Amino acid sequence: MRGRGKHFTFRPAVFLNVAIVPSVTAAVLITLFIALGIWQLNRAEEKQAILNSYALRSQLSPAALPLPLTNAGRWRYRHVEVTGRFDSDHQFLLDNQVRGGQAGYQVLTPLRVSGEQGLLVDRGWIPLGASRERLPEIPVSHASVTLRGTIYVAHEQGFSLGGMDAGETGWPRRVQFVDFKRMGARIDLALVGASLRLDPESPYCYRCAWQVAPFTPERHLGYAVQWFAMALALLIIVIVVNVKRNESTRE
């Protein structure tokens, strides 16, 4: 009396007569996807720590900003008050700033505080205008002013291609990235390695809708889920492709 049974056997498919190649490739990709997912989880934790720090420091009363700052990072997100004079003759326009799908500039105006010490004031975003050849007008008083805002110190150094201002002359000057040392040298002023983001209600602000972090923790968590899902999907594909069903005859 004969009976027929079925069982499943894992047999890696042969690719170019080398059975191990597809299996190793899949293992490498799965490991990479998992590593990217873990990296995104770590980024989510970092962004949450940034938001927590901002929430804590923003509740403190405005403090007088001492210059020079020996450690600008310790003042990150502190609400401060500072008095000085805008250098209205030497303003910078940070290029390639997009808001709501519209290209524009971030207005950076030096504030001369005392002697040769100064601070770069971020006055917010303005639209590009009719063309790139014609820079927008950004008038500001040269009189002494007292400003309130939040100290911003970037957590990461962004990538940059080419020169800071691509050899441009004249004012206002368009720049591709912020380099406090070189920008200060352009105007003979020792700039602090941080900028002052004006309070949105300041009369010197344009569009001051500040972002604490460009990506929220939730967005990083979403990316992490995607990477883990890709790793799982690839694992399932490998198992389905390589598991062969054999029919066996038994007595």
C-alpha positions in Angstrom: 0.0 0.0 0.0 1.5 3.3 -1.1 0.9 6.7 0.3 1.9 10.1 -1.1 3.0 12.9 1.2 4.3 16.4 0.8 7.0 18.4 2.6 8.8 21.6 2.0 12.6 22.0 1.6 14.6 25.2 1.6 16.7 25.1 -1.6 18.5 28.4 -2.7 18.1 29.0 -6.4 21.2 28.8 -8.5 22.3 32.1 -10.1 25.1 31.9 -12.6 25.8 28.4 -11.1 26.6 29.9 -7.8 23.8 29.2 -5.3 25.2 31.4 -2.6 25.2 34.7 -4.5 21.5 35.5 -4.3 21.3 34.4 -0.7 24.3 36.6 0.3 22.9 39.6 -1.7 19.5 39.3 0.0 21.2 38.9 3.5 23.2 42.1 2.8 20.2 44.1 1.7 18.1 42.9 4.7 20.9 43.8 7.1 21.2 47.2 5.4 17.4 47.9 5.6 17.4 47.0 9.3 20.4 49.2 10.0 18.7 52.1 8.2 15.6 51.5 10.3 17.6 51.6 13.5 19.3 54.8 12.3 16.0 56.5 11.8 14.9 55.4 15.3 18.0 57.0 16.7 17.3 60.2 14.7 13.8 60.3 16.1 15.2 60.1 19.6 17.6 63.0 18.8 14.8 65.2 17.4 12.7 64.5 20.4 15.6 65.6 22.7 15.9 68.8 20.6 12.2 69.5 21.0 12.4 68.9 24.8 15.3 71.2 25.1 13.6 73.9 23.2 10.4 73.6 25.2 12.4 73.8 28.5 14.5 76.8 27.5 11.8 78.7 25.9 10.0 79.0 29.2 12.9 80.9 30.8 12.7 84.7 31.0 14.8 86.6 28.4 18.4 86.9 29.4 20.9 89.6 28.5 23.2 88.2 25.8 26.9 88.6 26.8 29.4 89.1 24.0 31.6 87.4 23.1 30.1 84.0 23.7 32.7 81.5 24.8 30.4 78.6 24.2 27.5 79.4 21.8 26.1 75.9 22.1 25.2 76.5 25.8 22.9 79.3 24.6 21.0 77.3 22.1 17.3 78.0 22.2 17.7 80.6 25.0 15.4 83.5 24.8 17.6 86.6 25.0 17.6 90.4 24.7 20.3 92.3 23.0 20.9 96.0 22.1 22.9 97.3 19.1 22.7 98.9 15.7 21.7 97.1 12.5 24.4 97.3 9.8 21.8 98.3 7.1 24.6 98.7 4.5 25.8 95.1 4.7 23.0 92.5 4.7 23.0 88.9 3.5 20.4 86.9 1.7 20.6 83.2 2.3 19.7 81.6 -1.0 17.5 78.6 -1.9 15.0 78.9 0.9 11.7 77.4 0.0 8.4 78.1 1.8 5.1 76.7 0.7 6.6 75.6 -2.6 7.9 79.2 -3.3 11.5 80.1 -3.6 13.0 82.9 -1.6 15.7 84.1 0.8 16.3 84.2 4.5 17.2 87.8 5.5 20.4 87.9 7.7 21.2 91.4 9.0 24.4 92.0 11.2 23.8 93.7 14.5 26.8 95.7 15.8 26.6 95.3 19.5 29.8 96.7 21.0 33.2 97.6 19.4 34.0 94.9 16.9 31.5 92.4 18.3 28.4 91.5 16.5 25.5 89.1 16.0 23.8 87.9 12.9 20.0 88.5 13.1 17.7 86.2 11.2 14.8 88.5 10.1 12.8 85.7 8.4 11.9 84.7 4.9 11.0 86.8 1.9 9.9 85.6 -1.6 12.3 85.6 -4.6 10.6 88.3 -6.6 10.3 88.8 -10.3 13.8 87.4 -11.1 17.1 86.3 -9.6 18.9 89.2 -11.3 16.9 91.8 -9.2 17.4 91.3 -5.5 14.5 92.4 -3.2 14.8 95.6 -1.1 15.3 94.9 2.6 15.5 98.3 4.3 16.1 98.6 8.0 16.9 101.4 10.4 20.5 102.1 11.4 19.3 103.4 14.8 20.0 101.7 18.1 17.5 98.9 18.7 16.7 96.4 21.5 15.8 93.0 20.1 14.3 89.9 21.6 14.6 86.5 20.1 16.0 82.9 20.4 19.6 81.9 19.9 19.9 79.4 17.1 22.9 77.2 16.8 22.8 74.5 14.1 23.2 70.9 15.3 24.7 69.8 12.0 27.0 71.4 9.4 25.2 71.3 6.0 26.8 70.3 2.8 28.0 73.1 0.5 29.2 73.2 -3.1 31.3 76.1 -4.3 32.0 79.3 -2.5 29.9 81.0 0.2 28.9 83.9 -2.1 30.1 82.6 -5.4 32.2 85.8 -5.9 29.3 88.2 -5.8 29.8 91.8 -5.0 27.5 94.6 -3.9 24.9 94.6 -1.1 22.7 93.0 -0.1 24.9 90.0 -0.8 23.5 86.6 -1.7 25.1 83.7 0.1 24.7 79.9 -0.4 25.4 78.9 3.2 26.2 80.6 6.6 29.8 80.9 7.5 30.0 83.3 10.5 33.8 83.7 10.3 33.9 84.5 6.6 30.8 86.7 6.6 32.2 88.6 9.5 35.4 89.2 7.6 33.3 90.6 4.7 32.1 93.4 7.0 35.0 93.7 9.4 33.0 92.4 12.4 33.6 89.5 14.7 30.3 87.6 14.5 29.2 85.2 17.2 28.9 81.6 16.0 25.1 81.7 16.3 22.2 83.7 15.0 19.3 85.5 16.7 15.9 84.4 15.4 13.7 87.3 16.1 10.4 86.9 18.0 7.7 86.7 15.3 6.0 89.8 16.6 9.1 92.0 16.1 8.6 94.9 13.7 11.8 93.9 12.0 10.6 90.4 11.1 9.4 89.4 7.6 7.9 85.9 7.7 9.3 84.4 10.9 7.6 81.0 11.1 10.5 79.2 12.8 11.1 75.5 12.7 12.9 73.9 15.7 13.8 70.9 13.6 13.3 70.3 9.9 11.9 66.8 10.5 9.7 65.8 13.4 10.3 62.6 15.4 7.1 61.1 13.9 8.5 61.5 10.4 11.7 59.6 11.3 9.5 56.9 12.9 7.6 56.6 9.7 10.9 56.2 7.7 12.0 53.5 10.2 8.7 51.6 9.7 9.3 51.7 5.9 12.8 50.4 6.2 11.8 47.6 8.5 8.8 46.7 6.2 11.2 46.5 3.2 13.5 44.2 5.2 10.5 42.0 6.1 9.2 42.0 2.6 12.6 40.9 1.1 12.9 38.2 3.7 9.4 36.8 2.8 10.4 36.9 -0.9 13.6 35.0 -0.2 11.7 32.3 1.7 9.0 32.0 -0.9 11.4 31.8 -3.8 13.8 29.3 -2.2 11.3 27.0 -0.6 10.6 24.2 -3.1 7.8 21.8 -2.6 8.8 18.2 -3.2 6.4 15.3 -3.5 7.6 12.1 -1.9 6.2 8.7 -2.2 6.2 6.5 0.8 4.9 3.1 1.6 
